[in-house]
Amino acid sequence: MNADTYFDRLLERKITPCLAVRVLKKGECIYEYTQGSSSLDSVNRTPVTKQTQFNVGSITKVITGALLMKLVEYGEVTLDDTVQHFLPDYPDERVRLKHLLTHTAGYEEFPAIPWPVENTKHDYLQQVLSWKPKHAPGVRMNYFTYGYSILMNIMELVADQPLELWAQEQLFVQLGMNKTTFDTTILRSGDYILPCSKDNLTADQQYDRLAVTADSGLYTTADDLMLFCRMMQHGGEANGRVIFSEAAVQRMLTESTHGAFAKTPVFWMKTAEDPYGCFGDLNSPAAVGHPGFSGCMLFLDPILDMAGVILTNSTMLHANWVHYRKMANVMMSMR
């Protein structure tokens, strides 16, 4: 069975209404697939094209983490800086930037609060900043998505500009990622699709036109994410420019929790154990990546010099991460 047939069957089984898949090997795209529509609704749906922008969920954190590494390169921050150094009212003097990046800041359970729109963003951030970690940092890992909003707050203070402008200046424009944005207010109707409700029948309007929070909500295309992956495969270079130093790229690809939590400063890492269960059997232990709630997955495999991008808008697909593992196996088997 060829790859097209495999992905066609995922659509036929209605696990997702659409798929955009890209595979890179040694920096070259060796496979692409784009099929489907914005939902399974036979009336209210639009075709997906190579230009369709997807909400990539927590893959957003990869880009946010990479943008923080630019400030590291510029000597503006270190990963060991405390949060209080930048935000004096933060409630724990022990928490460092590296702890927020790796979800090891000591937070336990946290309340689910509504995604903010622009006029509620300030209150949203103030609420997040008021929560105090319950454990010493670095001891345990608990996925704390809001930590990336705290990192955004710090980046905007240090860079002295909104995250969107910093991202465009430092990354998106230089890579040619002209269909990628944190700022949903500039999205044009018809150019983007929303994550679906769990039955894949309707677009979930709660995700439309949200404020920038840096932990989720980045809109991009499979081809744009492929440009980011290619730059990483090329040691930080793209279009004749050095986007990241080779040292920064290696730091982003290297496990940074002393082997305890399989995390780099930017990615999850497969390791020998695959503790997250979203990597393929055929990915090497050095593979890094991140899934997103909207049925998206990005991975880089530096040992095999391959990378993969999976974009959908299906929370149903994301509900069972075996889908990511199986798709990664199909992608990694390509030559």
Order of alpha helices (4+ residues) and beta strands (2+ residues): alpha-beta-beta-beta-alpha-alpha-alpha-alpha-alpha-alpha-beta-beta-alpha-beta-beta-alpha-beta-beta-beta-beta-alpha-alpha
